[in-house]
Amino acid sequence: MGRELTDLTAAQIEKFLAFRGYVNPNGRFWFIGMEEGGKSTIENLRIRAEKFDRLEDLERSHRNFNSHDMNKLTTSTWGLMLSIVG
């Protein structure tokens, strides 16, 4: 992923690195970090840099990606999160 970051502007990199995780600020659980099994393509990095807030609603954020199906559990990360919350 290191080389792809050079294709982003300084402002995009700053916003990308400021991302903290998927949370409801008033919620009981916060998941800190960005690991959800997505690809580290320059397009995915740009979407995150341009459209994600520092604290992001999981469902809303994944509407930015055409490849994400929120009706399917596609990574073990989501299964772990569900087991904690569920």
TAMO-V418378 format. One record per residue. N is the residue number from 0. RES is the residue in three letters. SS is DSSP state (H for helix, E for strand, C for the rest). OMEGA is omega in whole degrees, 0 to 359 (* if undefined). D_CENTER is the distance of its C-alpha to the mean C-alpha in Angstrom with 1 decimal. Layout:
n=<N/N>
res=<RES/RES>
ss=<SS/SS>
omega=<OMEGA/OMEGA>
d_center=<D_CENTER/D_CENTER>
This chain:
n=<0/1/2/3/4/5/6/7/8/9/10/11/12/13/14/15/16/17/18/19/20/21/22/23/24/25/26/27/28/29/30/31/32/33/34/35/36/37/38/39/40/41/42/43/44/45/46/47/48/49/50/51/52/53/54/55/56/57/58/59/60/61/62/63/64/65/66/67/68/69/70/71/72/73/74/75/76/77/78/79/80/81/82/83/84/85>
res=<MET/GLY/ARG/GLU/LEU/THR/ASP/LEU/THR/ALA/ALA/GLN/ILE/GLU/LYS/PHE/LEU/ALA/PHE/ARG/GLY/TYR/VAL/ASN/PRO/ASN/GLY/ARG/PHE/TRP/PHE/ILE/GLY/MET/GLU/GLU/GLY/GLY/LYS/SER/THR/ILE/GLU/ASN/LEU/ARG/ILE/ARG/ALA/GLU/LYS/PHE/ASP/ARG/LEU/GLU/ASP/LEU/GLU/ARG/SER/HIS/ARG/ASN/PHE/ASN/SER/HIS/ASP/MET/ASN/LYS/LEU/THR/THR/SER/THR/TRP/GLY/LEU/MET/LEU/SER/ILE/VAL/GLY>
ss=<C/H/H/H/H/C/C/C/C/H/H/H/H/H/H/H/H/H/C/C/E/E/E/C/C/C/C/C/C/E/E/E/C/C/C/C/C/C/C/C/C/H/H/H/H/H/H/H/H/H/H/C/C/C/E/E/C/H/H/H/H/H/C/C/C/C/C/C/C/C/C/C/C/C/C/H/H/H/H/H/H/H/H/H/H/C>
omega=<185/183/181/180/179/177/178/175/178/179/178/179/179/180/178/182/179/181/182/179/181/184/159/185/178/185/181/183/173/175/185/179/187/186/173/175/179/179/179/178/179/179/177/178/178/179/179/183/185/189/183/172/179/174/192/171/187/183/181/183/183/172/178/183/178/186/185/177/184/178/180/174/189/180/177/179/180/178/178/178/179/180/178/185/188/*>
d_center=<14.9/17.4/19.4/16.7/15.9/19.5/18.9/16.9/18.8/19.2/17.7/14.5/14.3/15.1/12.3/9.7/11.3/11.6/8.0/9.0/6.9/7.1/10.8/13.9/15.8/18.9/17.7/19.2/16.1/13.2/10.6/10.0/7.8/4.8/7.1/6.9/9.5/8.3/10.9/11.2/13.1/14.0/13.1/9.4/9.5/11.6/9.5/6.7/10.0/11.9/10.1/7.4/9.5/9.9/9.5/7.5/9.1/7.4/10.1/10.3/6.9/7.6/11.0/10.1/10.2/13.8/13.3/11.3/13.9/13.1/16.6/16.3/15.1/14.1/13.1/15.0/12.1/12.0/15.8/16.0/14.0/16.3/19.3/18.7/18.3/20.6>
